[in-house]
Amino acid sequence: MVRFGQLPGTSGELPAPPGWAGIRTFTLRDYLLDPARRGPLLVDRHLLILVTVGHGTQEIDFRTYPCRPGSLLWVRPGQVVQHGGQSGLDAVMVCWTPETMHDLGVSPIGPPFTAGYWQLAGEDEDAVINEVSQLVVDCQRHGGGTLATELLRHQLAVLLLRLALLPRDPADPGALPPARQVVDAADADADPHGADPTGTFWRLRHEVERSYGQTRRVEDYAGRLDCSVRTLTRACLAATGRSAKQVIDERVALEARRLLAATDLPVAEVGRRLGFPEPTNFGRFFHREVGHSPGAFRAGLSGRTTALPG
């Protein structure tokens, strides 16, 4: 995993104050003053990007998201983000560690497998801008201590709860087709042994997140979820239009693209991490899923690894 670096404009890293909430705010423009930071970034924390100025794009997990004032993107740990390169685009960025909100019951909100994307307008835009602006001010004013920590954490919790109430933007490039949208992420935990295909699909997705590096066999996942291969396949077809095997293989291929794009790991090591002891088998799998060899995919990318302010 790529190491997070220093805050823009500082000459080095300072130890976090005792009780620090693990929350940082900065701007996209300041962050991109260093050209080396414009390549693919594999993040290990949550990142909200609220566009304030200009038009352009951001790329998250190899999907392109249109950006203009009011665009809001949520990048989750383990995803790859890359700036689209537009010099006129600026945004307020908020990042926090996965542990920051662990006892407040608000993170992660929604399915943690795709980026969040909204084009805010009206009262929703005003409310989110107000929450983000206050968070920026208080991050700058309060460096640590128990009261400041709790203030920042609860401010972020309010912001995340507001996002949970927003409908999924139909223009979101990462959204499922409308007829197959999962409306409530609570379905992931609802009726865990029932026949609801939506609940079964999300249980599978959670299990794939835990185990994609160990197995790609549908039979193994069916055994872990105490259901049949047929049930998993039907659930995946209902939710995505793809079979359970395709869902599993797509997740492995995504992780392969992430590691090839945003790390310097040798191709053979990427394959080993994903359960391919033989590089030739990994190469065949990757070419089948992505349409290029691992080496050609990496060579076609511009930029190298970068780091967020920490």
Salt bridges, closest charged atoms under 4 A:
GLU13 OE2 - ARG3 NH2 2.70
ASP44 OD1 - ARG45 NE 3.37
ASP61 OD2 - ARG258 NH2 2.58
ASP90 OD2 - ARG29 NE 3.76
ASP103 OD1 - ARG153 NH2 2.21
GLU131 OE2 - ARG162 NE 2.89
ASP138 OD1 - ARG141 NH1 3.66
ASP138 OD1 - HIS142 NE2 3.71
GLU150 OE1 - ARG153 NH1 2.94
GLU150 OE1 - HIS154 ND1 3.69
ASP172 OD2 - ARG168 NE 2.56
GLU207 OE1 - ARG210 NH2 2.81
GLU207 OE2 - ARG224 NH1 3.37
GLU209 OE2 - ARG251 NE 2.52
GLU219 OE1 - ARG217 NH2 3.86
ASP220 OD1 - ARG217 NH1 2.64
ASP249 OD1 - ARG216 NE 3.87
ASP249 OD1 - LYS245 NZ 3.33
ASP249 OD2 - ARG288 NH2 3.05
GLU250 OE1 - ARG242 NE 2.76
GLU255 OE1 - ARG251 NH1 3.03
GLU255 OE1 - ARG258 NH1 2.98
ASP264 OD1 - ARG304 NH2 2.66
GLU269 OE1 - ARG272 NH2 3.10
GLU269 OE2 - ARG273 NE 3.26
GLU289 OE2 - ARG288 NH2 3.08
